[in-house]
Amino acid sequence: MRISAMESSSTGTAAGGARRQATRQKLYEAAVTLIAEQGFSATTVDEIAERAGVAKGTVYYNFASKNDLFEELLRHGVGLLTESLRTAAETTEERGGTRVEALDAMIRAGLVFIDRYPAFTQLYVAELWRTNRTWQSTLMVVRREAVAVVENVLREGVERGELSAEIDVPLTAAAMVGMVLVAALDWQSFQSERSLDDVHSALSLLLRGRVSGNR
């Protein structure tokens, strides 16, 4: 499952840097696919190199170890998710939408990301529950960055009077991110016949407080 690289903000990126990024991209894709198939411990550097179509030495040229590769993969993937959430919020703001509409757009952006990168999402969710990994601190940092984007929109909604001042912003933000992750994985695993629009509509009702039937 392809984990697309974010575009560089510099127009003068050297050709060598672009080639290295392309190589890292191949390694990310190979690693996420293999680890999703057989687990982290069972996946070897040789297998990653073979799947990526590069020499084993190329893996170690780009990453100090398999652990380092996986840590950077997590950082890269969650960074893409964070950026997609931020873009959804900013786009809504630019067209004059409310903060509730921004949250709804972020839910959709999260679903689109997960639909595009299901293997990475499964790995990410699984790793959140592990405590014995060397990259645990990195994972907590990037998770915090993703949740913080949602927190900012919630706070703005409270300040503007769109949302109740009684909202526990940190917990609500974490709950929203978790809701999207779990609902999307359940959708893909057990309700794959449903469309993305259908799943987004269901979560949108939750966001707007209409589960009880109140309008």
Secondary structure, DSSP 8 states (H G I E B T S, - for coil): --------S-TT--HHHHHHHHHHHHHHHHHHHHHHHH-TTT--HHHHHHHHTS-HHHHHHH-SSHHHHHHHHHHHHHHHHHHHHHHHHHHHHHTT--HHHHHHHHHHHHHHHHHH-HHHHHHHHHHHT-SS-TTHHHHHHHHHHHHHHHHHHHHHHHHTTSS-TT--HHHHHHHHHHHHHHHHHHHHHH-TTS-HHHHHHHHHHHHTT-TTS--
